Amino acid sequence: MSDSILVPYDGSAPAADALEYAFETFPDASVTALHVVPLPEGYWAAFEDDAHRTADIERARERGQDVLEEAVDDTAEYDRTLDTEVATGKPEREIVDHAETEAYDMIVIGSHGREGVSRVLLGSVAESVVRRSPIPVVIVR
C-alpha cells in the first residue's frame, strides 16, 4: 500500500485520469498534484533576457496555480485533501527529483497513449519518468 503519491498534473485529460486513478485506487494515501513549469532551454533560451524570462516564469507559475486549483475543485467529490505544488524546470527531471526529495512512495502519471513511430519520434514525459524513477510508477492511459 502506498502512503504518499505524487501525480504530475498539467490540466490535460490524461493528468485528470491519473489523479482520479490515484484517489480511487489508493483511498488511504496522501496525494499531491505537481505542476511543472518548463523553462526554455538551449537555442530558445538565448533569445530571452533575464527580466522577460523572470516575468514569463512568474506568469507560468500563476497559471500553474490556477490549473492546480481546478484540480482541487474537480476532486472535491472524493472528500479528500489534495496537496498541490508548483516547480520549474525540465518536467521529467523535476518530477523524479521531487519524488525522491520528498520521499513519495509512488508516482501516478497520465499518458497520451502514443504508440509506434510517434512515440519513438516524440518521446514522452511519462516514459522518461519510468526510466529515471527509483520508485514505482503507474502509467494511466
HULINTA-V888330 format. One record per residue. RES is the residue in one small letter. SS is DSSP state (a for helix, b for strand, c for the rest). D_CENTER is the distance of its C-alpha to the mean C-alpha in Angstrom with 1 decimal. Layout:
res & ss & d_center
RES & SS & D_CENTER
RES & SS & D_CENTER
This chain:
res & ss & d_center
m & c & 21.2
s & c & 17.9
d & c & 18.2
s & b & 14.7
i & b & 11.5
l & b & 7.9
v & b & 5.6
p & b & 1.8
y & c & 4.0
d & c & 6.1
g & c & 9.3
s & c & 10.3
a & a & 12.5
p & a & 10.7
a & a & 7.6
a & a & 10.6
d & a & 12.3
a & a & 9.9
l & a & 10.1
e & a & 13.8
y & a & 14.2
a & a & 13.1
f & a & 15.5
e & a & 18.2
t & a & 18.3
f & c & 17.9
p & c & 19.9
d & c & 20.7
a & c & 17.4
s & b & 15.6
v & b & 12.1
t & b & 9.6
a & b & 6.7
l & b & 4.7
h & b & 5.0
v & b & 6.0
v & b & 9.5
p & c & 11.0
l & c & 14.5
p & c & 17.4
e & c & 18.9
g & a & 22.3
y & a & 24.6
w & a & 22.8
a & a & 22.4
a & c & 26.1
f & c & 26.8
e & c & 25.3
d & c & 27.2
d & a & 25.7
a & a & 26.6
h & a & 24.8
r & a & 21.7
t & a & 21.5
a & a & 22.1
d & a & 19.5
i & a & 16.8
e & a & 17.9
r & a & 17.9
a & a & 14.4
r & a & 13.3
e & a & 15.6
r & a & 14.1
g & a & 10.6
q & a & 12.6
d & a & 14.3
v & a & 11.3
l & a & 10.4
e & a & 14.2
e & a & 14.4
a & a & 12.0
v & a & 14.3
d & a & 17.3
d & a & 16.2
t & c & 16.0
a & a & 19.3
e & a & 21.2
y & a & 20.0
d & c & 21.8
r & c & 19.2
t & c & 17.4
l & b & 13.6
d & b & 12.7
t & b & 10.3
e & b & 9.5
v & b & 9.1
a & b & 9.3
t & b & 11.0
g & c & 11.6
k & c & 10.9
p & a & 7.2
e & a & 8.3
r & a & 10.5
e & a & 8.6
i & a & 6.3
v & a & 9.7
d & a & 11.7
h & a & 10.1
a & a & 10.5
e & a & 14.0
t & a & 15.0
e & c & 14.3
a & c & 15.7
y & c & 13.4
d & c & 15.2
m & b & 12.7
i & b & 9.2
v & b & 8.9
i & b & 7.0
g & b & 8.6
s & c & 10.9
h & c & 13.3
g & c & 16.0
r & c & 17.7
e & c & 20.7
g & a & 23.6
v & a & 24.2
s & a & 21.3
r & a & 18.8
v & a & 21.1
l & a & 21.5
l & a & 18.0
g & c & 15.9
s & c & 12.5
v & a & 9.1
a & a & 9.3
e & a & 12.8
s & a & 12.4
v & a & 10.1
v & a & 12.9
r & a & 15.5
r & a & 14.5
s & c & 13.4
p & c & 16.4
i & c & 15.2
p & b & 15.1
v & b & 12.3
v & b & 12.7
i & b & 12.0
v & b & 12.7
r & c & 14.7
